[in-house]
Amino acid sequence: MKLSFKNIEKEFSDLRVIADFSRDISDGELVALVGPSGCGKSTLLHMAAGLETPTRGQVLVDGAPVRGPHPERTLMFQENALYPWLTLAQNVALALEFQGVAKAAALKQAAFWLEKVQLRGFEQYFPHQVSGGMRQRAALARAFISHPKALLLDEPFGALDALTRMTLQDVLRQLIREAGPTVLLVTHDVDEALFLADRILVFSARPATVLKEFNLAHHEKTHDLSEFAAMRREILGLLGIHAEADAAAAQPEEIAA
Ligand SMILES: Nc1ncnc2c1ncn2[C@@H]1O[C@H](COP(=O)(O)OP(=O)(O)OP(=O)(O)O)[C@@H](O)[C@H]1O
């Protein structure tokens, strides 16, 4: 599914949030959106989901204007995504039941997807009985069960510790490889963007404009991101975070001859 943002501008009353954003996201591409807090990244995601409309401009899905939410475009949030009164299996199955699939068939599919995210044996657990990482695994299963053509991820692992986040990034990458959806990922974690994305868009503060775009397609990536150290430094610099140690302190001591 191709997503196109055409001259998007967004204002909330007097607040100018997005200033003339245009980009095409190709079918199967994973584009990460990074930028300062409150610059409008989630707003762009909500527009692609059909939950928010641009003040000016258009969001197109395979050439047709977005008119509202659709199960083909699935939004996934940071946390609290599961219903606490339903088991993990029931939560995952619900995504299919909403689309008219009978409960028994939906639960069978849910078991399959829970196994894919390594939650076999936890089908009957309630969300509060499992860890945050396990809840997000279940949320991933729920996102993928309906075979979305576009996945809109809003800080999906933002509430997890660094190690759990990395294992979840691996799970997500495997699911994406198998299912091939187009993905828009909002993240504050530059390493997450470097690891997962084919392209990274770095936004300015409000009103958001793209400061710079980084292309990472065709790189075989691992969590060792040393190959991308210069890019990482540049992205952090654009975000106003200076990664270099104090230049003077970083100088090796001169060796007396
Ligand atoms: N429905 C709304 N009504 C009014 N203002 C809104 C609405 N949605 C978002 N905003 C405002 O628009 C701005 C951008 O919000 P948005 O959530 O898109 O930013 P963000 O870049 O995703 O931020 P963060 O990284 O902190 O999640 C914020 O100032 C926010 O308060």
The ligand as a MOL file (V3000), in Angstrom:
LIG
                    3D

  0  0  0     0  0            999 V3000
M  V30 BEGIN CTAB
M  V30 COUNTS 31 33 0 0 0
M  V30 BEGIN ATOM
M  V30 1 N -6.7640 16.8740 18.7710 0
M  V30 2 C -5.9680 17.8870 19.1140 0
M  V30 3 N -6.4640 19.0680 19.4840 0
M  V30 4 C -5.6650 20.1180 19.7870 0
M  V30 5 N -4.3180 20.0660 19.7590 0
M  V30 6 C -3.7670 18.8930 19.3990 0
M  V30 7 C -4.5520 17.7470 19.0630 0
M  V30 8 N -3.7080 16.7350 18.7310 0
M  V30 9 C -2.4570 17.2120 18.8750 0
M  V30 10 N -2.4970 18.5080 19.2690 0
M  V30 11 C -1.3170 19.3540 19.4780 0
M  V30 12 O -0.5230 19.3030 18.3210 0
M  V30 13 C 0.8480 19.2650 18.6630 0
M  V30 14 C 1.5010 18.0710 18.0430 0
M  V30 15 O 1.0310 16.9030 18.6900 0
M  V30 16 P 1.5600 15.4520 18.3060 0
M  V30 17 O 0.9760 14.5050 19.2960 0
M  V30 18 O 1.2970 15.1940 16.8800 0
M  V30 19 O 3.1350 15.6210 18.5280 0
M  V30 20 P 4.2740 14.5190 18.5590 0
M  V30 21 O 5.3680 15.0080 17.6930 0
M  V30 22 O 3.7140 13.1650 18.2410 0
M  V30 23 O 4.7010 14.5900 20.0810 0
M  V30 24 P 5.3570 13.5040 21.0530 0
M  V30 25 O 6.6570 13.1280 20.4030 0
M  V30 26 O 5.5450 14.2370 22.3500 0
M  V30 27 O 4.3900 12.3650 21.1430 0
M  V30 28 C 0.9120 19.3020 20.1900 0
M  V30 29 O 1.1730 20.6150 20.6050 0
M  V30 30 C -0.4620 18.8560 20.6150 0
M  V30 31 O -0.8360 19.4410 21.8320 0
M  V30 END ATOM
M  V30 BEGIN BOND
M  V30 1 1 1 2
M  V30 2 1 2 3
M  V30 3 2 2 7
M  V30 4 2 3 4
M  V30 5 1 4 5
M  V30 6 2 5 6
M  V30 7 1 6 7
M  V30 8 1 6 10
M  V30 9 1 7 8
M  V30 10 2 8 9
M  V30 11 1 9 10
M  V30 12 1 10 11
M  V30 13 1 11 12
M  V30 14 1 11 30
M  V30 15 1 12 13
M  V30 16 1 13 14
M  V30 17 1 13 28
M  V30 18 1 14 15
M  V30 19 1 15 16
M  V30 20 2 16 17
M  V30 21 1 16 18
M  V30 22 1 16 19
M  V30 23 1 19 20
M  V30 24 2 20 21
M  V30 25 1 20 22
M  V30 26 1 20 23
M  V30 27 1 23 24
M  V30 28 2 24 25
M  V30 29 1 24 26
M  V30 30 1 24 27
M  V30 31 1 28 29
M  V30 32 1 28 30
M  V30 33 1 30 31
M  V30 END BOND
M  V30 END CTAB
M  END
